[in-house]
Amino acid sequence: MTTLILHHYPMSPFSEKIRAMLGYAGLSWQSCMTREMPPRPLLARLAGGYRKIPVAQMGADIFCDSHIIAAEIAQLSNKPALNLDNLDAVQQAFITKVDLDLFFACLFAAGTLKLNIKVLKAMSLLDVGRFLLDRINMGRKAKVRAVSPLKAKELVIAHLADLEKRLSQDFLFGQQPTHADFSTYHTLWFIHDLAESSLLQGHPRLLNWMARMKAFGHGRLQRINEAQALQAAQAQPRAIAQEYRQDALIGQTVSIAPADYGCEPTTGVLVGVMPNRWIIARQDAELGTLHIHFPRQGYTLR
Ligand SMILES: N[C@@H](CCC(=O)N[C@@H](CS)C(=O)NCC(=O)O)C(=O)O
């Protein structure tokens, strides 16, 4: 079976969401580190314009967005609750909220000296400058308005109180974790583990749940370099079932982009239309055909 390669960087919350899922799923995977901001030449080759992190890869199939990556992990590990398409509308709405509004609120609320020191240790001063400029530009071009930094803390405090109340069982929606737990975890991991903020203190159930989530670890991972990821991409993309090749747009050149922020498009030929996923094919002179998978929800196709 082709191993899943995760393209990520240590301080990325959405990458932590997937790393924790891989731990829970008990999968072996390959870790390919990328920079905290573009340019990322390898990912530009594999995923086209898509600029967010994480991106996953299995051979010549490239998976953009944690929702699609989670669907692949759910399939590989036979844990259907990791795929948000298998969850009810209540959980789906909860995930949308924590992965967008609360993600930004937590980023803004996590400003601690400890976080600043960690960032300065991880990046050169020049890169910190580039990083800030990149994120300011990304914010300016975003199609959604993030919560104002002033309101962020208020929102996070209300969120923590709500979670504390919800946690009457081991996990947010029952005795087993679902995608919703991992969406919630990665934003709080940023505040609690990375920024070492005290915001979670006074929430005993939430702190126990954080410890349970952290205990899943990151699974069995092997570090690989970019050349090895490129080599893995020199394969045939997996076959797409006939039923997903019926749409009238199949064969057309299209651009797919996130609808919220980081809206850089990836252009290619539409080769698969599934209820929750689009697949486009791109050609690379050396790698051959690559199939790039995107969720339909939260993305636009032109
Ligand atoms: N909807 C995306 C959001 C991913 C996201 O926002 N990732 C952040 C890092 S945690 C990002 O890409 N920031 C810009 C960058 O790293 O270039 C997903 O679920 O994967």
The ligand as a Tripos MOL2 file, in Angstrom:
@<TRIPOS>MOLECULE
LIG
   20    19     1     0     0
SMALL
NO_CHARGES

@<TRIPOS>ATOM
      1 N1         -9.0530   24.6760    5.3980 N.3       1 LIG1
      2 C1         -7.6670   24.3590    5.5360 C.3       1 LIG1
      3 C2         -6.9790   25.3950    6.4510 C.3       1 LIG1
      4 C3         -5.4670   25.1720    6.5290 C.3       1 LIG1
      5 C4         -4.7300   26.3880    7.0790 C.2       1 LIG1
      6 O1         -5.2840   27.4830    7.2500 O.2       1 LIG1
      7 N2         -3.4740   26.1740    7.3470 N.am      1 LIG1
      8 C5         -2.6130   27.2620    7.7710 C.3       1 LIG1
      9 C6         -1.4710   26.7060    8.6020 C.3       1 LIG1
     10 S1         -2.0770   25.9230   10.0640 S.3       1 LIG1
     11 C7         -1.9860   27.8690    6.5450 C.2       1 LIG1
     12 O2         -1.9970   27.2710    5.5010 O.2       1 LIG1
     13 N3         -1.4120   29.0530    6.6850 N.am      1 LIG1
     14 C8         -0.7110   29.6350    5.5850 C.3       1 LIG1
     15 C9          0.5500   28.9320    5.2400 C.2       1 LIG1
     16 O3          1.0580   28.1110    6.0150 O.co2     1 LIG1
     17 O4          1.0810   29.2110    4.1620 O.co2     1 LIG1
     18 C10        -7.5230   22.9540    6.0840 C.2       1 LIG1
     19 O5         -8.4520   22.4610    6.7250 O.co2     1 LIG1
     20 O6         -6.4880   22.3140    5.8180 O.co2     1 LIG1
@<TRIPOS>BOND
     1     1     2 1
     2     2     3 1
     3     2    18 1
     4     3     4 1
     5     4     5 1
     6     5     6 2
     7     5     7 1
     8     7     8 1
     9     8     9 1
    10     8    11 1
    11     9    10 1
    12    11    12 2
    13    11    13 1
    14    13    14 1
    15    14    15 1
    16    15    16 2
    17    15    17 1
    18    18    19 2
    19    18    20 1
@<TRIPOS>SUBSTRUCTURE
     1 LIG1         1 GROUP 0 **** ****
